[in-house]
Amino acid sequence: MATTSFTPLHDRILVRRVEEGETVRGGIIIPDSAKEKPQQGEVVAVGKGKSNDEGKVFPLDVKAGDTILFGKYSGTEIKLDGEELLIMREEEVLGIVSK
């Protein structure tokens, strides 16, 4: 299986959704089609940073390996090497989760 190398541009980040455990409510298992997609993910890759009008580049606050929270409708879904990932701007990230 070939692994594709992907580097986001500017202030964009590549995110892999973190799947939560199987949801059981009242003993009923909710099928995958009815489940909401998780709003937590792991940062896979980050761009160089955002640049201002003068060309100065400001590095991003998130880095590869960080676990983040993002909005329900954030980012653009893509498929890379058969895996579903999200590309989003850093400003769409709500926060970094620390354990």
Salt bridges, closest charged atoms under 4 A:
ASP11 OD1 - ARG89 NH1 2.57
ASP32 OD1 - LYS35 NZ 3.50
GLU36 OE1 - LYS72 NZ 3.47
GLU42 OE1 - ARG16 NH1 3.70
ASP66 OD1 - LYS63 NZ 3.23
GLU77 OE2 - ARG17 NH2 3.36
GLU77 OE2 - LYS37 NZ 2.84
GLU83 OE2 - ARG16 NE 2.50
GLU91 OE1 - LYS50 NZ 3.81
